[in-house]
Amino acid sequence: MATNPLWDVELDELTQQEAQERFRVTDKMSANWCLRKLRALQTQANEVNELAQAEIERITSWRDKELEQVNKHVEFFQGLLTEWHMQQYEADPKGNKSIKLPYGTLKSRTTKHQPSKFDETALLEHVKATDDAYVKVIETVEWGEYKKTLSVIEVNGQLAVVDANGELVPGVAVKVGGTTFSVEVAE
């Protein structure tokens, strides 16, 4: 599938190598060989993804065109049903809140007028001035800054977190660190 003949050679070598005994990295040359193989595999994966993406876009475009027509018809029939239901509701509001039919139900729902906030700042200032019992104060620790003052020490063979005064800090656990390794293949 790879279009670059050099990557094809790399992938062919990889297939041959898998048939033999397990390869081991022993020096920079063998490590570089592995990186070449990884680069060829990444190229192959990119080609597969590009092909898949092109097909996904083509199918998505087709779907959108088809659904556009379907949605127009849905809106048309829903409009017809809503118009008829409104007429039935106006004639008898209690008896025609919902109309059950073999293939579905037409429903109406009436809501009362209710407040809706749109300017949090203006609302907060008004409530503070008139009745601050409805103002909520949120307390939180500035974790980023406080964390800088903490230390991890060993106490009785266990790792623990202490503050600047050397006191154990409740509610804080030790996230164990370590070394991680990764591979970056040059493009």
Stockholm file with secondary structure:
# STOCKHOLM 1.0

chainA/1-187         MATNPLWDVELDELTQQEAQERFRVTDKMSANWCLRKLRALQTQANEVNELAQAEIERITSWRDKELEQVNKHVEFFQGLLTEWHMQQYEADPKGNKSIKLPYGTLKSRTTKHQPSKFDETALLEHVKATDDAYVKVIETVEWGEYKKTLSVIEVNGQLAVVDANGELVPGVAVKVGGTTFSVEVAE
#=GR chainA/1-187 SS CCSSHHHHHHHHHHHHHHHSSCCCCCSHHHHHHHHHHHHHHHHHHHHHHHHHHHHHHHHHHHHHHHHHHHHHHHHHHHHHHHHHHHHHHHHCTTTTSEEEETTEEEECCCCCCCCCCCCHHHHHHHHHHHCGGGCCCCCCCCHHHHHTTCEEEEETTEEEEECTTSCBCTTCCCCCCCCCCCCCCCC
#=GC SS_cons         CCSSHHHHHHHHHHHHHHHSSCCCCCSHHHHHHHHHHHHHHHHHHHHHHHHHHHHHHHHHHHHHHHHHHHHHHHHHHHHHHHHHHHHHHHHCTTTTSEEEETTEEEECCCCCCCCCCCCHHHHHHHHHHHCGGGCCCCCCCCHHHHHTTCEEEEETTEEEEECTTSCBCTTCCCCCCCCCCCCCCCC
//
